[in-house]
């Protein structure tokens, strides 16, 4: 896994309280077509100042490792 501590809002682009495939889709849309108004800070999971496929992979990692128990 990724040894980066993220606060609970990191990766939650649609504000529903968790990181889901919807958030990943929004990240991919932004990577393909960057637009103003996108919350880069929330989507930038590795804190390199950019939203890249690495952030997408990290978001998927969060989804796969989170359980709704």
C-alpha positions in Angstrom: 0.0 0.0 0.0 0.8 3.7 0.0 2.5 4.9 3.2 1.0 8.4 2.9 -1.4 9.7 5.5 -4.4 11.3 4.0 -7.1 13.1 5.9 -10.7 11.8 5.4 -11.6 14.4 2.7 -8.6 13.5 0.5 -9.9 11.9 -2.6 -13.5 12.6 -1.8 -14.2 14.9 -4.8 -18.0 14.8 -4.7 -18.2 15.4 -1.0 -20.2 12.2 -0.1 -17.9 11.4 2.8 -16.0 8.6 1.2 -13.7 7.8 -1.7 -15.6 5.9 -4.4 -15.3 5.0 -8.1 -17.2 8.2 -8.8 -14.3 10.2 -7.3 -11.9 8.2 -9.4 -14.0 9.0 -12.5 -13.8 12.7 -11.7 -10.1 12.5 -11.4 -9.7 10.7 -14.7 -12.0 13.2 -16.4 -9.8 16.0 -15.0 -6.6 14.3 -16.2 -8.0 14.0 -19.7 -9.5 17.5 -19.7 -8.2 19.8 -17.0 -10.7 22.5 -16.0 -10.9 25.4 -13.7 -12.9 24.8 -10.5 -11.6 21.3 -10.0 -10.4 20.7 -6.5 -6.8 19.7 -7.2 -5.9 19.8 -3.5 -8.5 17.2 -2.7 -7.5 15.0 -5.6 -3.7 15.3 -5.2 -3.3 12.3 -2.9 0.5 12.2 -3.1 0.8 15.9 -2.6 3.0 16.6 -5.7 0.9 19.6 -6.8 -0.6 17.7 -9.7 -3.4 15.2 -10.4 -2.0 12.2 -12.2 -2.6 8.5 -12.7 -0.6 8.0 -9.5 -3.4 9.8 -7.6 -5.9 7.6 -9.4 -4.1 4.5 -8.4 -3.9 5.7 -4.8 -7.6 6.4 -4.8 -8.3 2.9 -6.1 -6.1 1.6 -3.3 -8.1 3.5 -0.7 -11.4 2.1 -2.2 -10.0 -1.5 -2.2 -8.7 -1.2 1.3 -11.8 0.4 2.9 -14.5 -1.7 4.2 -18.0 -0.6 5.0 -18.2 -2.7 8.2 
